[in-house]
Amino acid sequence: MKVRHVVMICMLAVASLFVLTTGQVEAKPVSPDFVELSKRLKPTVVNIRTTKNIKPRPGSQFRGNDPFADLFGQFFGQQVPQQPRKQQGMGTGFIISADGFILTNNHVVNGADEIMVKLSDGREIKAELKGLDDKLDVALLKISDKATLPFAELGNSDALEVGEWVMAIGNPFGLNHTVTAGIVSAKGRVIGSGPYDDYIQTDASINPGNSGGPLFSSEGRVIGINTAIIANGQGIGFAIPINMAKAVADQLKATGKVVRGYLGVNFSALTPKLAKSLGLASDKGAIVTHVVKGSPAEKGGLKVEDVIVQFDGKTVDAETDLPKVVAAAPIDKLVKVVLYRKGKRMELTLKVGQQGQDAGTFAPTTASIGVSVRELTPDVARQLGLKDVKGVVVSDVKAGSSAEDAGMVRGDLILEFNGQPVESLEGFAALASKIAKGEVVRLLLRRPDGSFGYVAVTAE
């Protein structure tokens, strides 16, 4: 027997003895090759620059940035007109097809009069807005170029696991093509930004300007759209799962709008005490608090106090799950709803309606002051670091509204409405319904950075 064969046999014997002795072979985790990934993926990421033309509001006393215009107007009884101005914005996007379709956030481009896309090679191309979805915060753009454009491959966010490596590429603070890396910290986060919250949480650094950019898996596929951060938070960023965004992008590409399923119920969380009072062994599900007259829910036999635990084959563990599964259901589809009524399990079959054709209750309540708001649920309060606070959370601010001019942003918590405490969504809606067009409303806010302050907005 040759010497090298003897050596090989001895090495195998030692390895076998190690396995038998320890029971396993320890393998060191290997991180992705971020150098190679960044080289390959940077060309698919674009810088987005927006321009919005701000027109003077009627009755304004100011001229541009002149601090003395209001003073002169008061003394001489003159109204000095405000001058038009341009507002600049920035964000990130990523190319999803060789012919120039780009995904980004709705809040990056909504209300813009001009959208410019800067490619990795430095060229700037004017983009066409193909469609917006403010509820999921997704927008689809299109650019035209003679050359075939590099594009990012979309992955499967449902298969994503907590602890996996991820990489973000974007333009934080205007610094083009910045690469950061980290792991998936959590899935299914609800942060109060909209009715379909289901965010991926990551510790990969995400900052202002990253909005709309891609979150890549270790294989180099997009698994999320970087969207939100927590003010003063360290290592806490949020991304929209790409599977949710894909469905929206397909509709925007085909029709320019998004159609969602509609049920026609109000619902709330099923707390342990509430579940016990209903004779239920588990607090999983969403309890129906109101059924809209003439809605698919009423026609299908749903009743107040029903606890929905499954919709169209999808589990409803919490009240935040129900809007997402209903919205994703095809219009006019007959679906099975599994629920508990007076402690007994039962099934109903109902036809899915179309959101927007009826008075949908899954959309945020939109007041005449130009904001959409959401209930401050325990989960949302926990995500925002709030304790013993009541109010409603601003989930969207209408572009060009008085609320935007006053500086209101997503994540503001409305505590008071004209001096009246705001303790629920219903209470806010009741106060907003009494406001006449042109009336000035005083709001007490808790800002995302933890500070407090008043703003005055004009009802439209």
C-alpha positions in Angstrom: 0.0 0.0 0.0 1.4 3.4 -0.9 2.3 5.9 1.8 -0.3 8.5 0.7 -3.1 5.9 0.8 -2.1 5.0 4.3 -2.1 8.7 5.3 -5.5 9.2 3.7 -7.0 6.2 5.5 -5.5 7.5 8.8 -7.1 10.9 8.3 -10.5 9.4 7.5 -10.2 7.2 10.6 -9.5 10.3 12.8 -12.4 12.1 11.2 -14.7 9.2 11.8 -13.5 8.9 15.4 -14.2 12.6 15.9 -17.8 12.2 14.6 -18.4 9.2 16.8 -17.0 10.9 19.8 -18.7 14.3 19.5 -21.8 13.2 17.6 -21.5 16.1 15.2 -19.1 18.1 13.1 -19.2 21.9 13.9 -19.3 24.2 10.9 -18.5 27.9 11.1 -21.2 30.2 9.6 -20.1 31.8 6.4 -21.3 35.3 5.7 -22.2 36.3 2.1 -19.6 37.8 -0.2 -20.9 41.4 0.1 -18.1 42.7 -2.2 -19.3 40.6 -5.1 -23.0 41.2 -4.3 -22.6 45.0 -4.2 -20.7 45.0 -7.5 -23.4 43.0 -9.2 -26.4 44.7 -7.7 -25.4 48.4 -7.6 -26.3 49.0 -11.3 -29.9 48.0 -10.5 -30.4 50.7 -7.9 -31.3 54.2 -8.9 -31.4 57.6 -7.2 -34.8 59.4 -7.4 -35.0 63.2 -7.3 -38.5 64.9 -7.3 -39.6 68.5 -7.8 -42.9 69.8 -6.5 -44.3 73.2 -7.5 -45.7 74.9 -4.4 -48.4 77.4 -5.3 -49.4 80.3 -3.0 -52.3 79.6 -0.7 -55.2 82.1 -1.0 -55.0 84.9 1.5 -51.3 84.4 2.3 -49.6 87.4 3.8 -46.1 86.3 3.0 -43.8 87.1 0.1 -41.3 84.3 -0.4 -39.0 84.1 2.6 -39.3 87.8 3.5 -39.7 87.9 7.3 -41.0 91.6 7.1 -43.8 91.0 4.6 -46.3 90.1 7.3 -45.3 93.1 9.4 -45.7 95.6 6.5 -49.0 94.0 5.6 -50.4 94.5 9.1 -49.3 98.2 9.3 -50.4 99.2 5.8 -53.4 97.0 5.3 -51.9 95.3 2.3 -51.9 91.6 1.4 -48.5 90.8 0.0 -48.8 87.7 -2.2 -46.6 84.7 -1.6 -44.3 83.7 -4.5 -44.5 80.2 -6.0 -41.6 78.0 -5.0 -40.2 74.6 -5.8 -39.8 71.8 -3.2 -37.1 69.2 -3.8 -37.2 65.6 -2.6 -35.0 62.5 -2.8 -35.2 58.8 -2.4 -34.2 55.5 -3.9 -35.7 52.9 -6.3 -34.7 49.8 -8.1 -35.1 48.6 -11.7 -37.3 45.4 -12.0 -37.3 44.9 -15.8 -34.9 45.4 -18.7 -37.4 47.8 -20.3 -37.2 50.3 -17.4 -39.9 49.6 -14.8 -38.9 50.8 -11.4 -40.3 50.2 -7.9 -40.1 52.8 -5.1 -42.2 54.1 -2.2 -45.4 56.1 -2.8 -44.2 58.7 -0.3 -41.1 59.3 -2.3 -42.9 60.4 -5.5 -46.5 61.2 -4.5 -47.5 64.8 -5.5 -44.3 65.4 -7.5 -44.5 67.5 -10.7 -41.3 66.1 -12.0 -39.5 62.8 -11.3 -35.9 62.3 -12.3 -34.1 59.0 -12.1 -30.3 58.9 -11.9 -28.6 55.6 -13.0 -25.5 54.2 -11.6 -23.5 55.4 -14.7 -24.5 59.0 -13.9 -27.1 59.5 -16.5 -30.4 61.2 -15.5 -33.7 60.2 -17.2 -37.1 61.7 -16.7 -39.5 59.1 -15.3 -43.2 58.5 -16.0 -45.4 57.7 -13.0 -47.4 54.5 -13.9 -49.3 54.2 -10.6 -49.5 54.7 -6.8 -50.7 52.7 -3.9 -50.8 54.8 -0.8 -52.1 52.0 1.5 -49.0 49.8 0.9 -46.8 52.8 0.1 -45.6 51.5 -3.3 -45.2 53.3 -6.6 -44.3 52.1 -10.1 -42.2 54.3 -12.4 -41.1 53.8 -16.0 -38.1 55.1 -17.8 -37.2 54.7 -21.5 -33.6 54.0 -22.6 -32.2 52.6 -25.9 -30.0 50.1 -24.0 -31.2 47.1 -22.1 -31.2 48.0 -18.5 -29.8 45.9 -15.7 -32.5 44.8 -13.3 -32.9 43.2 -9.9 -34.4 39.7 -9.5 -37.4 39.6 -7.1 -37.2 36.9 -4.4 -39.7 35.2 -2.1 -40.2 37.1 1.1 -42.5 34.5 2.6 -39.5 32.1 2.7 -37.4 34.6 4.6 -36.2 33.5 8.0 -35.3 35.6 11.0 -31.6 35.8 11.4 -30.8 35.6 7.6 -28.2 38.0 6.2 -29.6 40.9 4.2 -28.1 43.9 2.3 -29.5 47.3 1.6 -28.4 49.7 -1.2 -29.7 53.2 -1.3 -29.0 57.0 -1.1 -29.1 57.9 2.6 -28.9 61.7 3.0 -28.2 61.9 -0.7 -25.0 59.8 -0.6 -25.5 57.7 -3.7 -25.2 53.9 -3.7 -24.4 53.4 -0.1 -24.3 49.7 0.9 -25.2 48.4 4.4 -25.6 44.9 5.7 -27.2 43.2 8.6 -29.8 40.5 9.5 -33.5 40.0 9.5 -34.4 41.0 13.1 -38.2 40.1 12.9 -41.1 39.6 10.5 -44.7 40.7 10.5 -44.1 44.0 12.3 -47.0 46.3 12.7 -45.9 49.9 13.1 -49.2 51.8 12.5 -48.3 53.2 9.0 -51.3 51.7 7.2 -53.9 49.0 7.1 -51.6 46.4 5.6 -48.7 46.6 8.0 -46.5 43.4 7.7 -43.0 44.8 7.8 -39.7 43.0 7.7 -37.5 44.4 10.5 -33.8 44.6 9.9 -30.7 46.0 11.6 -29.1 46.8 8.2 -28.7 50.6 8.5 -31.6 52.5 6.8 -31.7 56.3 6.9 -33.6 59.2 5.2 -33.0 58.8 1.5 -33.0 55.0 1.6 -36.8 55.0 1.2 -37.9 53.0 -1.8 -34.6 51.1 -2.1 -34.1 47.3 -2.2 -33.4 45.0 0.7 -31.5 42.1 -0.9 -31.2 38.5 0.4 -27.8 36.8 0.6 -28.5 35.3 -2.9 -28.9 38.8 -4.4 -32.7 38.8 -4.8 -34.9 41.6 -3.6 -37.0 40.5 -0.6 -38.2 43.9 0.6 -38.6 47.6 -0.1 -36.9 49.8 2.5 -39.6 52.1 3.8 -39.5 53.3 7.4 -37.3 53.9 10.4 -38.0 54.6 14.0 -36.8 58.1 15.0 -33.7 57.9 17.3 -33.7 54.1 16.9 -30.5 52.3 16.4 -30.5 49.3 14.1 -34.2 49.3 13.6 -35.4 49.6 10.0 -38.5 48.3 8.2 -39.1 47.0 4.7 -42.3 46.0 2.8 -42.2 42.3 1.9 -41.6 42.0 -1.8 -44.4 39.4 -2.2 -46.9 42.1 -1.2 -45.3 44.7 -3.5 -45.2 42.3 -6.5 -49.0 41.9 -6.5 -49.5 45.6 -6.4 -46.8 46.3 -9.1 -48.5 43.8 -11.4 -51.8 45.7 -11.1 -50.2 49.1 -11.4 -48.4 48.0 -14.6 -51.6 46.6 -16.1 -54.2 49.2 -15.1 -52.5 52.0 -13.2 -54.5 51.3 -10.1 -55.0 48.7 -7.3 -58.2 46.7 -6.7 -58.6 45.0 -3.3 -61.1 42.7 -1.7 -63.7 44.0 0.6 -65.7 42.3 3.4 -67.6 45.1 5.2 -66.9 44.7 8.9 -65.3 46.6 11.8 -63.2 44.4 14.1 -60.9 44.6 17.1 -58.3 42.5 18.9 -59.4 39.5 20.9 -57.8 39.9 24.3 -57.3 37.0 26.7 -60.1 38.3 29.0 -62.4 38.8 26.1 -61.7 35.3 24.8 -62.5 33.9 28.2 -65.8 35.8 28.5 -66.8 34.2 25.1 -65.9 30.7 26.3 -62.9 30.4 23.9 -59.7 28.5 24.8 -57.5 30.8 22.7 -57.2 34.5 22.1 -56.2 34.1 18.5 -58.5 35.7 15.9 -60.3 39.0 15.2 -63.7 39.8 16.8 -66.4 41.5 14.7 -67.6 44.7 16.3 -69.8 46.0 13.4 -71.3 44.7 10.1 -71.9 47.2 7.3 -75.5 47.0 6.0 -75.7 45.4 2.5 -72.0 44.4 2.6 -70.6 41.0 1.6 -70.2 40.2 5.3 -73.9 40.8 6.0 -75.0 38.9 2.9 -72.7 36.0 4.0 -74.2 35.8 7.5 -71.4 37.4 9.6 -72.6 38.8 12.9 -71.3 41.1 15.6 -69.3 39.1 18.2 -68.2 36.5 15.7 -64.5 35.6 16.1 -62.9 35.1 12.7 -59.9 32.6 12.8 -59.6 31.7 9.2 -60.4 33.5 5.9 -60.0 31.8 2.4 -57.7 29.1 3.9 -55.4 31.6 5.6 -55.1 31.7 9.4 -56.2 34.9 11.2 -54.1 34.9 14.4 -54.6 38.6 15.2 -56.8 41.5 14.1 -54.0 42.9 12.0 -54.0 39.7 9.8 -57.6 40.2 8.6 -57.2 43.3 6.4 -54.3 41.7 4.6 -56.0 38.4 3.7 -59.3 40.1 2.7 -57.5 42.6 0.5 -55.6 39.9 -1.2 -58.7 37.8 -2.1 -59.9 38.0 -5.7 -63.0 40.0 -6.3 -66.2 38.0 -6.5 -64.5 34.8 -5.3 -66.6 32.6 -3.0 -64.5 32.1 0.2 -64.9 30.1 3.3 -64.7 31.9 6.6 -64.0 29.9 9.8 -65.3 31.5 13.0 -66.5 31.0 16.5 -70.0 32.1 17.4 -71.1 31.8 21.0 -68.2 29.3 21.6 -69.1 27.0 18.7 -66.9 26.6 15.6 -68.7 27.1 12.3 -68.1 27.9 8.6 -69.7 30.5 6.3 -69.3 31.0 2.6 -69.4 34.6 1.3 -68.5 36.4 -1.9 -65.6 38.9 -1.8 -66.6 42.5 -2.7 -64.5 45.2 -4.2 -63.0 47.8 -1.9 -64.0 51.3 -2.9 -67.4 50.4 -4.4 -68.8 50.2 -0.9 -68.0 52.0 2.3 -64.9 50.0 3.1 -63.8 49.9 6.7 -60.3 48.6 6.0 -59.1 51.9 4.5 -57.9 54.5 7.0 -60.4 57.1 8.1 -59.6 60.3 6.1 -60.5 63.6 7.7 -61.1 66.8 5.8 -57.8 68.1 7.3 -55.7 66.1 4.8 -54.5 63.2 6.9 -55.4 59.5 7.2 -55.2 58.0 10.6 -55.2 54.6 12.2 -56.2 53.3 15.7 -53.4 53.2 18.3 -53.6 49.5 19.0 -51.5 47.9 21.8 -49.2 46.5 19.1 -48.7 49.9 17.4 -48.1 51.6 20.8 -45.5 49.0 21.7 -43.7 49.5 18.3 -43.7 53.3 18.9 -42.5 52.9 22.5 -45.7 54.5 23.9 -47.2 53.7 27.3 -50.5 54.9 28.8 -51.1 57.1 25.8 -54.3 57.5 23.9 -54.8 58.9 20.4 -54.8 58.1 16.7 -51.7 57.6 14.5 -51.2 59.5 11.3 -50.7 56.9 8.5 -50.6 59.3 5.5 -50.5 63.0 4.8 -52.1 64.3 1.6 -49.7 66.0 -0.8 -50.3 69.7 -1.0 -52.7 69.8 1.9 -52.7 72.2 4.8 -51.5 69.3 7.0 -48.4 68.9 4.9 -47.8 72.6 4.9 -48.1 72.5 8.7 -45.3 69.9 8.9 -47.4 66.9 9.8 -45.8 63.5 9.0 -46.6 59.8 9.1 -46.1 58.6 12.7 -47.5 61.8 14.4 -49.8 60.9 17.2 -52.9 63.1 17.5 -53.8 63.6 21.2 -56.2 66.5 21.0 -58.6 67.9 18.3 -59.5 71.6 19.0 -58.9 71.0 22.7 -60.9 67.8 22.8 -59.1 64.6 23.8 -58.8 62.0 21.0 -59.0 58.5 22.5 -60.2 56.4 19.5 -60.7 56.3 15.8 -64.4 56.7 16.2 -63.9 59.8 18.4 -61.5 61.4 15.9 -64.0 60.7 13.1 -66.8 62.3 15.1 -64.8 65.4 15.8 -63.6 65.7 12.1 -67.2 65.3 10.8 -68.2 68.6 12.5 -65.5 70.7 10.8 -66.6 73.0 8.0 -64.6 73.8 4.9 -62.1 76.6 5.6 -62.3 76.2 9.3 -58.9 76.2 11.2 -58.3 73.1 13.4 -55.9 73.0 16.3 -54.2 69.7 16.9 -51.9 68.6 19.7 -49.4 66.1 18.5 -46.8 63.8 19.9 -44.1 63.8 17.2 -42.1 60.7 16.1 -39.1 62.0 17.9 -41.0 62.1 21.2 -41.6 65.8 21.4 -45.0 67.5 21.7 -46.4 70.5 19.9 -49.5 72.2 18.4 -50.2 72.6 14.7 -53.0 74.5 13.0 -54.5 73.2 9.8 -57.3 74.4 7.5 -60.1 72.0 6.5 -60.5 71.5 2.8 
